[in-house]
Amino acid sequence: GFAVVATCLGEDNISLCEVAGIEKGLVIFGPENDGLTPEWLNLSDLKVKIPMANGMDSLNVTACAAIVLYQLSTGIRT
């Protein structure tokens, strides 16, 4: 009954700002350098990325978690 949401880089991934309607979710965060393993990515229902300024491509896991959990908990779409 939970949507599995993976945070990862990639052009094909959905922007976090576009995600809505997740009532129950489990969010998977990977390490900054290597990201999530293919096994974790294959288990996910949704792959999301945090939109960032040009030249930026990653955040530490604490900052990432704060942004993702806030966005998903409020349901605000920008």
N, C-alpha and C positions, 0 to 999 in steps of 0.2 A: 503493500500500500504506500510505499515511499518512492518518490522520484529521486534517482541518483544523479546528482549534478556534479560534474567534474570541472575544475578550473584549469584551463590550459590555453596556451597561445595557439594561433592558427587562423588563417584567413577564413576557413570554412566554419569556424565556431561562432556561436550566437553571441552578440554583444549583451553583456549583463543588463544594459538599459532596456533591452527588448524582451526580457523574460518577465512573464506575468502568469498568474494562475496556479502557482505551485502551493498547494495547501499543506502537504507533508513532504519534506525533502531531507535528503542526506547529502551533505556537501563533502566532496573529497578534495583535499588540497595536497599538492606535491611540493617537493623541495624546489628552491629557486633555480638551481643550476640544471638539474636533469628533468624536472617535471614529473608527471605521473608515468608509470610504466604502461606499456600497451595493454597489459592485462586489466589494469584499473580503468583505462579508457574504454575498453570493450565492455566493461560492466556498467558503464554510465548510460543513462537515458538521455542526458543533455550535456553538451560541452559548451561552456561559456567562457568568455574572455572579458576582462575589464578594459574598457576603452582608455587609452593613454595618449599623452602628447607625443608628437613626433620625436624620435630619438630614444624614447623610453620603451622598454619591452618586458620589464618584470618588476615585481615588488617582493619584499620579504613576506613570508607566509602570514605573519601577524597582521600586517597592513592589508593583505589580500583578504584574509578572513573577516576583518572588520568591515571592509567595503561590501563584500559579497553577502554576509549575513544581514547587514543593515538593509541593503537593497532588497533582498528576498523577504525580509520580515515586514517591510513597509508596503511592498507591492507597487511602489512608485515607478512609473515608466517615464523616461525622459526622452 
